[in-house]
Amino acid sequence: MISAVNKIILSFVHLSGLSKMVGFFSTGKNQPLNPDADDVDQQFQLQRRNVIVIITLCYGVGYVCRLAFNVVKKPLMDAGVFTPEEVGIIGSTLLYGYALGKFTNGFLADHAHVGRFFAAGIFLSAMANMGMGFSHLAWFSALLWGINGWFQGFGAPSSVVSLASWYTNGERGRYYGIWSTAHSIGEGLTYLGIAWLIAAAPKGLGLSWQWGLWTPAAICVFAAYLLYRYLPDRPSTLGLPSIADWKGEHGQVDKKHEDESIWKTQLRVLSIPSIWILALASSSMYVTRYAINSWGNVYLQEIRGFDLFDANLFIFFNTVAGILGCLAYGFVSDKYFSARRPPANLIFGLLEIIPLFIIFYGPPNTILLGIALVVYGFGLSGILASLGGLFAIDIAPKKVAGAAMGFIGIFSYIGAGMQDYISGKLIYDSEIVFAFPANEQHFDIFFYNYDKPILFWVGASVLSIVLASLLWKIKAAD
C-alpha cells in the first residue's frame, strides 16, 4: 500500500513539472577530483574570492527589502494609514515569516545549489516590496510582509552553507565577520538612503512613502541576477576536494556519525543541548536588535525630538559602527582566542549592554547619544555575528551548516517578532491624545511613553549574555 502511494506521489511530481524545478535548485553531483594541484589552487582562490564578495554584497542589498517598512512607519502613522498597533503587527509578520523561512530554508539549503536558491529568494522579496507600495489594507500588508519574511529566509542559510563549504574553522571567524558586515551595510543603506528619498526638503527628496518600498525592490532584482550568475555550488560539485582537505585543517571528527546521511545529521543537530542554549541566547539578543531597528528611529523622533532624516542618520551611524564590530569580532575571536567564541562573546556583549543605559537613561546630550549608539552598534554586531550563526556553525557538523543556522534562526526571529508586537502594544497602550482647536476643526497630537518597552529591550540583552556564558567550554567540530 505504502509503495503504491509513493509511486502515485512520484508520478504526480514528475507530471506536474516539480521534478524539473527541484532538479534546478538541487546541488550538483560530486565530480571526480581534479588531479591538477595547480588548477585546484587557482579554482579555490577564484571561488573563495567570489563567494565572500557576492554573499556580502547581495545579502547586504537584500536587507534593504527587509527593513524598508521600518523607515516608512512614521509617515504611515502620521498619515493615518495604520495605527502603531497595526504597524507593530505588520512588522512582526515579517519576523515570524523570516523565522519560519530561515528554519525550513536552512534545511533545504544543505541540499541546494546555493546560488540559484539565494537568487530566487531575493527576487521574490523584491516582488513583495513592490506589492507593499500599493497596499493600504492592514490585513493584506501583514500577509504580504509575512510572505516577504519567508523569502528573506533564503539568504542567511545559503550564505552560511557557502562559508562552511569554502572556509575552514580557523579562518571562518574572519570571513564570517566580513559577511556579517552585510547586516550593517544593508541597515545603513536602508535608514539613510530611504530616509533621503522620503524626507522633506531640503534634507530629502520628499517622495511619497511608496518609493521607500519600490526603490529597494528594483535594487534587489539586480542583486538576484548577480547571485544567479556568480555564486558557486559546493567544491565537490566542481571536482575540488573539501576545504578541510585542501587546507589541511580539521576540527574534531565524529567517527561514529561520519558516514550518515545529511538528513540524519540534520535531525541529530536538534539533539545537541548547546545548540538549544545558543538558540535561546540569540533569540534574546534579537529582541534588542530589532527593537532598535524597528523602533529606534521612532523613539528618537517621539522622545528625543529629532526629525525623520536626523533620527535615521543616528541609526545609520549605529550601523556603520556595526561593520567595524563584525570585522573586529572575527579577528579577535580567531587571533586572540584561537577561534573560541565565548570569551569574545562576553567582551562584545558588555560593549552592547552598557551603551543601552546611556542611550535610554543618560543625559539629553546629542554628542553623548551619538557616541553611545556607535559603541552599541559595534558591540551588537560582534555578538550577533557569533550568536546568530558563527557559533552554531562551529558546534554543528559542517555538512549541515544550513540546518544549524536555520534552527538558530527560527528562535532568533520568533524573539524578534514577539518584540515587534509587544513593543507596538506597549507603546500604543501608553498613548495620550492632545486635541487642539483650529477654526471650526481640530487636530490631534499623539504622545507615547517608552518606559516599559525600554525595560523589555535592555532586559533581553542581559539575559542573552547570561545564557551565552553557559557555553564557555564548547569547542568546534569538523
Phi and psi in degrees as a GROMACS rama.xvg file:
@    title "Ramachandran Plot"
@    xaxis  label "Phi"
@    yaxis  label "Psi"
@TYPE xy
-62.2793  -40.1556  ILE-2
-62.0119  -40.7616  SER-3
-65.2023  -41.7581  ALA-4
-62.1856  -42.5052  VAL-5
-60.7531  -40.1315  ASN-6
-64.4173  -40.3411  LYS-7
-63.2008  -44.3429  ILE-8
-62.5634  -46.2475  ILE-9
-62.4945  -37.5793  LEU-10
-65.9693  -40.8413  SER-11
-63.0893  -45.9019  PHE-12
-59.2525  -42.3075  VAL-13
-67.1621  -45.6586  HIS-14
-68.7695  -34.2719  LEU-15
-77.8836  -7.14377  SER-16
85.8876  -0.269936  GLY-17
-64.6112  -30.1826  LEU-18
-63.3667  -36.6299  SER-19
-68.5382  -39.7186  LYS-20
-66.3914  -42.9237  MET-21
-61.9587  -42.4399  VAL-22
-63.3987  -36.3322  GLY-23
-64.3786  -40.4333  PHE-24
-88.8282  -10.9599  PHE-25
-74.8832  150.771  SER-26
-63.9597  151.355  THR-27
-72.8523  169.18  GLY-28
-76.6195  150.039  LYS-29
-64.0674  133.135  ASN-30
-101.386  156.217  GLN-31
-56.8804  142.587  PRO-32
-62.4529  136.429  LEU-33
-70.0265  121.233  ASN-34
-77.697  -13.0992  PRO-35
-84.3358  103.494  ASP-36
-62.6519  -38.577  ALA-37
-65.675  -39.7585  ASP-38
-67.3742  -38.3467  ASP-39
-60.0499  -45.1081  VAL-40
-60.7396  -43.2717  ASP-41
-64.7967  -41.1124  GLN-42
-64.865  -42.1169  GLN-43
-63.4061  -44.1695  PHE-44
-63.0067  -42.3066  GLN-45
-66.2044  -49.6379  LEU-46
-70.9901  -35.506  GLN-47
-63.5516  -38.611  ARG-48
-65.8002  -45.1898  ARG-49
-60.7371  -43.4717  ASN-50
-59.6929  -52.7565  VAL-51
-67.3418  -36.7737  ILE-52
-68.6811  -47.2162  VAL-53
-70.7576  -45.3984  ILE-54
-68.8663  -32.8508  ILE-55
-69.5562  -49.0156  THR-56
-63.1043  -50.1334  LEU-57
-76.2199  -33.0859  CYS-58
-67.0413  -38.2511  TYR-59
-63.5263  -45.9083  GLY-60
-64.0384  -39.9838  VAL-61
-60.7887  -28.9124  GLY-62
-59.7268  -31.5083  TYR-63
-61.7822  -36.5502  VAL-64
-74.2776  -12.5657  CYS-65
-91.2972  -34.6038  ARG-66
-105.089  -3.59423  LEU-67
-55.4243  -38.4475  ALA-68
-61.7391  -30.5019  PHE-69
-61.9798  -35.9502  ASN-70
-74.7289  -33.019  VAL-71
-89.8213  3.97485  VAL-72
-57.5498  -51.8273  LYS-73
-61.2019  -48.1468  LYS-74
-58.7985  -37.4454  PRO-75
-65.5891  -42.095  LEU-76
-67.7372  -42.6327  MET-77
-65.3314  -34.1231  ASP-78
-80.5727  -5.74783  ALA-79
76.157  15.1271  GLY-80
-69.6297  -47.0057  VAL-81
-134.334  150.039  PHE-82
-82.1349  165.693  THR-83
-56.5465  -37.9332  PRO-84
-65.9967  -41.1204  GLU-85
-65.1828  -39.9938  GLU-86
-61.0032  -42.2527  VAL-87
-63.0896  -40.64  GLY-88
-65.3028  -45.3772  ILE-89
-61.1751  -45.7732  ILE-90
-62.0726  -37.183  GLY-91
-70.6892  -29.6898  SER-92
-63.9231  -36.5604  THR-93
-61.5972  -42.0347  LEU-94
-69.8918  -38.0282  LEU-95
-66.9039  -42.1178  TYR-96
-62.4715  -38.63  GLY-97
-68.1058  -38.901  TYR-98
-58.7435  -49.1182  ALA-99
-63.6334  -43.7075  LEU-100
-64.4381  -40.8707  GLY-101
-66.0596  -35.0719  LYS-102
-71.3692  -56.5159  PHE-103
-64.304  -43.3202  THR-104
-72.9019  -22.7677  ASN-105
-63.3887  -42.4991  GLY-106
-68.3619  -39.4492  PHE-107
-69.2766  -35.0278  LEU-108
-62.6063  -28.607  ALA-109
-65.8154  -17.1715  ASP-110
-110.777  -1.17936  HIS-111
-103.52  157.998  ALA-112
-76.3903  105.046  HIS-113
-64.3404  -30.0579  VAL-114
-62.9073  -46.5211  GLY-115
-71.1969  -39.3823  ARG-116
-63.9047  -49.6935  PHE-117
-61.3087  -44.2534  PHE-118
-60.1885  -41.0118  ALA-119
-62.4097  -42.3145  ALA-120
-63.2713  -43.8938  GLY-121
-65.6563  -40.7935  ILE-122
-64.3578  -45.3633  PHE-123
-67.7017  -32.8695  LEU-124
-63.811  -39.1405  SER-125
-61.0876  -41.0584  ALA-126
-65.1182  -36.0664  MET-127
-65.4892  -39.5974  ALA-128
-64.2382  -38.0769  ASN-129
-59.7641  -45.2431  MET-130
-63.8958  -36.949  GLY-131
-60.7703  -32.4387  MET-132
-67.1618  -15.9481  GLY-133
-103.173  -2.25851  PHE-134
-99.3927  133.851  SER-135
-121.449  11.6373  HIS-136
-103.645  125.491  LEU-137
-61.3706  -44.3028  ALA-138
-66.6372  -37.8707  TRP-139
-71.7598  -40.4083  PHE-140
-62.903  -39.831  SER-141
-63.3031  -42.4711  ALA-142
-63.7363  -47.5218  LEU-143
-66.3643  -38.7058  LEU-144
-71.4476  -31.6153  TRP-145
-66.1874  -41.6851  GLY-146
-63.4159  -39.134  ILE-147
-59.3436  -38.2319  ASN-148
-60.5667  -40.0886  GLY-149
-66.2143  -40.9011  TRP-150
-63.02  -39.0985  PHE-151
-63.1988  -24.1476  GLN-152
-71.4437  -0.1576  GLY-153
-77.1764  -28.0669  PHE-154
-73.6074  -55.311  GLY-155
-62.6918  -46.3265  ALA-156
-59.8118  -41.3814  PRO-157
-61.0224  -40.5536  SER-158
-67.0927  -43.9584  SER-159
-72.6992  -29.258  VAL-160
-63.072  -41.861  VAL-161
-63.7975  -43.0507  SER-162
-64.0388  -41.2446  LEU-163
-68.6759  -29.8654  ALA-164
-80.3658  -30.0277  SER-165
-114.483  -3.17423  TRP-166
-138.609  143.769  TYR-167
-83.6875  170.432  THR-168
-55.6052  -43.6849  ASN-169
-70.301  -19.887  GLY-170
-115.746  -6.34518  GLU-171
-66.5368  -30.5967  ARG-172
-59.1704  -43.3159  GLY-173
-66.6642  -44.9744  ARG-174
-71.772  -35.0633  TYR-175
-64.3185  -37.5389  TYR-176
-62.1802  -41.4587  GLY-177
-62.2889  -47.5155  ILE-178
-62.089  -37.6313  TRP-179
-65.562  -18.8803  SER-180
-63.1354  -18.5248  THR-181
-59.4544  -35.1129  ALA-182
-57.9502  -49.393  HIS-183
-70.8229  -37.0461  SER-184
-60.8562  -46.5284  ILE-185
-64.4947  -41.7707  GLY-186
-65.2925  -40.9658  GLU-187
-63.2483  -45.2011  GLY-188
-60.2793  -37.8839  LEU-189
-69.2682  -56.0562  THR-190
-71.8137  -31.8075  TYR-191
-91.7456  -46.553  LEU-192
-65.3114  -48.6022  GLY-193
-71.6014  -35.3256  ILE-194
-60.7269  -39.0641  ALA-195
-64.3836  -35.5348  TRP-196
-67.2322  -42.2276  LEU-197
-106.385  -9.5016  ILE-198
-69.7687  151.953  ALA-199
-69.187  150.928  ALA-200
-63.6963  148.724  ALA-201
-91.3244  -0.990506  PRO-202
-81.0507  -16.2213  LYS-203
-146.526  -177.625  GLY-204
-84.412  -16.3081  LEU-205
73.9476  24.5177  GLY-206
-74.5249  162.121  LEU-207
-68.3331  161.412  SER-208
-60.5389  -25.8202  TRP-209
-59.1789  -34.6513  GLN-210
-68.4695  -18.7103  TRP-211
-71.5345  -10.6839  GLY-212
-110.529  -36.1877  LEU-213
-71.8192  -39.0295  TRP-214
-62.9984  -47.5907  THR-215
-57.6003  -35.3704  PRO-216
-60.2081  -44.8169  ALA-217
-63.7265  -40.2369  ALA-218
-65.3644  -38.9881  ILE-219
-71.7328  -25.5506  CYS-220
-62.3622  -40.8694  VAL-221
-67.2051  -38.9191  PHE-222
-62.1526  -38.2291  ALA-223
-61.0985  -38.3858  ALA-224
-64.2719  -43.1219  TYR-225
-61.6667  -41.085  LEU-226
-64.5935  -45.6522  LEU-227
-62.2286  -36.2488  TYR-228
-83.5312  -35.3538  ARG-229
-120.997  -12.8523  TYR-230
-85.2804  117.456  LEU-231
-80.8637  164.269  PRO-232
-76.7213  -171.093  ASP-233
-68.2196  157.348  ARG-234
-55.8755  -40.174  PRO-235
-63.1218  -27.697  SER-236
-76.6613  -10.723  THR-237
-107.447  10.8559  LEU-238
77.4547  23.649  GLY-239
-108.428  152.442  LEU-240
-71.1718  171.891  PRO-241
-66.0931  157.508  SER-242
-63.1257  -34.2019  ILE-243
-65.1125  -39.9733  ALA-244
-68.9161  -42.0049  ASP-245
-64.8072  -40.2823  TRP-246
-87.8332  -17.7632  LYS-247
68.6393  34.3573  GLY-248
-125.382  108.218  GLU-249
-117.396  142.988  HIS-250
-91.3805  -157.206  GLY-251
-69.4518  121.794  GLN-252
-97.4194  127.112  VAL-253
-91.8526  93.4562  ASP-254
-62.6474  -32.0054  LYS-255
-62.9107  -36.7759  LYS-256
-113.256  16.872  HIS-257
-61.1001  -35.6193  GLU-258
-103.131  7.92477  ASP-259
-73.8188  159.219  GLU-260
-69.1049  162.645  SER-261
-61.8114  -41.7877  ILE-262
-60.8408  -43.0014  TRP-263
-66.3853  -39.7887  LYS-264
-66.5074  -37.2551  THR-265
-60.5162  -43.971  GLN-266
-67.1664  -34.6888  LEU-267
-66.633  -30.2119  ARG-268
-57.8604  -34.7841  VAL-269
-69.1188  -12.4955  LEU-270
-98.7094  3.19341  SER-271
-83.9171  115.316  ILE-272
-57.1675  -39.4937  PRO-273
-64.6006  -28.7924  SER-274
-66.147  -39.0355  ILE-275
-66.9031  -42.5661  TRP-276
-63.6353  -42.6664  ILE-277
-62.5673  -39.8974  LEU-278
-62.3837  -41.3836  ALA-279
-68.0946  -38.5598  LEU-280
-64.4727  -42.6269  ALA-281
-65.5796  -41.0094  SER-282
-58.9553  -43.0402  SER-283
-66.3272  -41.2776  SER-284
-68.0291  -31.2371  MET-285
-70.9854  -22.3379  TYR-286
-59.5178  -49.1985  VAL-287
-68.5207  -42.7665  THR-288
-56.8612  -50.2401  ARG-289
-80.9256  -16.4001  TYR-290
-63.854  -45.8957  ALA-291
-70.1721  -41.8311  ILE-292
-62.6536  -43.6645  ASN-293
-85.0498  -35.9115  SER-294
-121.146  -5.2858  TRP-295
-60.4572  -46.3458  GLY-296
-69.5955  -31.4042  ASN-297
-68.9201  -42.2701  VAL-298
-59.2658  -44.2888  TYR-299
-65.1765  -30.8059  LEU-300
-77.9483  -45.2493  GLN-301
-74.2961  -44.0133  GLU-302
-99.7086  -42.6213  ILE-303
-89.4087  -10.4839  ARG-304
81.8937  15.5129  GLY-305
-79.2022  154.452  PHE-306
-81.7385  176.038  ASP-307
-58.488  -45.383  LEU-308
-67.0679  -47.2771  PHE-309
-65.4394  -37.3081  ASP-310
-62.0007  -44.4114  ALA-311
-73.1509  -25.0502  ASN-312
-65.985  -39.7373  LEU-313
-62.3597  -42.7488  PHE-314
-65.4451  -33.3131  ILE-315
-62.2812  -44.9072  PHE-316
-59.1452  -39.151  PHE-317
-60.7037  -41.8251  ASN-318
-73.5133  -34.1943  THR-319
-62.543  -42.0002  VAL-320
-61.8643  -30.4684  ALA-321
-62.7936  -32.0539  GLY-322
-59.9964  -47.0384  ILE-323
-66.434  -35.7573  LEU-324
-62.8533  -42.5956  GLY-325
-62.137  -47.6543  CYS-326
-62.8949  -42.9644  LEU-327
-65.6539  -40.2387  ALA-328
-61.8112  -48.4194  TYR-329
-60.2502  -41.9094  GLY-330
-67.911  -46.4177  PHE-331
-64.2019  -46.1379  VAL-332
-68.8231  -34.4298  SER-333
-77.2888  -46.9352  ASP-334
-77.7676  -47.2894  LYS-335
-98.9492  -18.6443  TYR-336
-122.662  18.0143  PHE-337
51.8852  47.7214  SER-338
66.4145  16.8681  ALA-339
-87.4739  128.12  ARG-340
-88.2679  -34.0538  ARG-341
-56.0564  -43.855  PRO-342
-61.5306  -41.5576  PRO-343
-66.9536  -33.4938  ALA-344
-59.1944  -43.1861  ASN-345
-64.7767  -44.6091  LEU-346
-61.7952  -50.9157  ILE-347
-72.7561  -28.1703  PHE-348
-63.7725  -41.8418  GLY-349
-66.8551  -36.1542  LEU-350
-67.2981  -19.8449  LEU-351
-87.5159  -39.3705  GLU-352
-77.2677  -45.5963  ILE-353
-57.399  -45.435  ILE-354
-63.5528  -24.528  PRO-355
-61.1756  -37.288  LEU-356
-66.9709  -34.1695  PHE-357
-71.9688  -41.2375  ILE-358
-61.1834  -44.549  ILE-359
-97.464  -25.8356  PHE-360
-121.685  -1.15118  TYR-361
-79.8677  176.698  GLY-362
-67.3967  155.384  PRO-363
-76.2434  65.7727  PRO-364
-113.609  120.91  ASN-365
-63.0579  -41.8821  THR-366
-65.3786  -44.8198  ILE-367
-63.0849  -39.6813  LEU-368
-60.9204  -44.3015  LEU-369
-62.384  -43.1723  GLY-370
-63.3516  -42.8055  ILE-371
-63.184  -40.4454  ALA-372
-65.5207  -36.4963  LEU-373
-66.5559  -47.4246  VAL-374
-65.0968  -40.7829  VAL-375
-58.8617  -47.1004  TYR-376
-61.9407  -38.2451  GLY-377
-62.3756  -50.8643  PHE-378
-68.4288  -42.0354  GLY-379
-61.8265  -46.6589  LEU-380
-64.518  -34.5801  SER-381
-66.6005  -48.8949  GLY-382
-67.5802  -33.7906  ILE-383
-70.037  -32.0864  LEU-384
-58.0979  -35.3073  ALA-385
-83.0663  -59.2365  SER-386
-65.4158  -32.4831  LEU-387
-81.4346  -3.99378  GLY-388
176.761  -47.4401  GLY-389
-58.3028  -47.5082  LEU-390
-62.9451  -37.8414  PHE-391
-64.9572  -39.9349  ALA-392
-64.7365  -36.6933  ILE-393
-62.0784  -45.9212  ASP-394
-72.0467  -41.2055  ILE-395
-84.9467  156.777  ALA-396
-58.9677  142.102  PRO-397
-67.6233  -25.6979  LYS-398
-73.3947  -9.45829  LYS-399
-124.026  37.3683  VAL-400
-60.6852  -36.2541  ALA-401
-63.8109  -41.5214  GLY-402
-65.5901  -41.487  ALA-403
-62.1878  -44.189  ALA-404
-64.3253  -40.1158  MET-405
-64.7055  -39.0466  GLY-406
-66.1727  -44.6754  PHE-407
-61.9744  -39.958  ILE-408
-63.053  -40.7283  GLY-409
-66.4238  -36.19  ILE-410
-68.2566  -43.6956  PHE-411
-58.6465  -46.3223  SER-412
-88.4888  -15.889  TYR-413
-66.3611  -43.304  ILE-414
-60.1829  -43.8878  GLY-415
-64.8664  -41.001  ALA-416
-66.6721  -42.2401  GLY-417
-61.5909  -39.2686  MET-418
-58.9038  -46.7746  GLN-419
-63.368  -40.77  ASP-420
-71.5244  -46.6436  TYR-421
-61.2221  -43.932  ILE-422
-62.0227  -46.7078  SER-423
-60.3544  -39.9667  GLY-424
-66.8241  -45.02  LYS-425
-63.1249  -40.1801  LEU-426
-67.8717  -43.9114  ILE-427
-65.1774  -37.9587  TYR-428
-65.9589  -21.5754  ASP-429
-90.8857  5.0615  SER-430
-61.3758  133.362  GLU-431
-123.75  129.517  ILE-432
-109.967  125.7  VAL-433
-106.581  120.478  PHE-434
-100.145  128.268  ALA-435
-119.851  129.851  PHE-436
-73.2312  144.175  PRO-437
-143.002  97.5042  ALA-438
58.6542  -122.372  ASN-439
-90.3703  -2.47938  GLU-440
-116.42  -174.583  GLN-441
-147.572  158.843  HIS-442
-128.74  152.028  PHE-443
-107.419  143.007  ASP-444
-119.28  129.802  ILE-445
-101.879  135.32  PHE-446
-123.582  138.582  PHE-447
-127.315  144.323  TYR-448
-102.272  133.183  ASN-449
-108.747  10.2224  TYR-450
-60.3486  -48.9735  ASP-451
-68.0185  -45.1404  LYS-452
-58.0021  -38.0932  PRO-453
-63.2701  -43.1022  ILE-454
-59.526  -40.6187  LEU-455
-62.3357  -45.7595  PHE-456
-67.1242  -47.05  TRP-457
-69.4177  -39.9758  VAL-458
-61.6068  -35.3935  GLY-459
-63.3031  -39.1631  ALA-460
-65.0578  -41.769  SER-461
-62.1252  -44.9776  VAL-462
-61.063  -39.498  LEU-463
-61.109  -44.9407  SER-464
-67.3417  -36.3375  ILE-465
-62.0218  -45.9756  VAL-466
-65.1562  -43.905  LEU-467
-62.3063  -31.6349  ALA-468
-68.435  -18.5708  SER-469
-70.1436  -12.9014  LEU-470
-103.69  29.7423  LEU-471
-60.1366  -34.2562  TRP-472
-100.197  6.93203  LYS-473
-71.6193  137.667  ILE-474
-116.845  161.293  LYS-475
-75.8629  149.64  ALA-476
-107.044  170.402  ALA-477
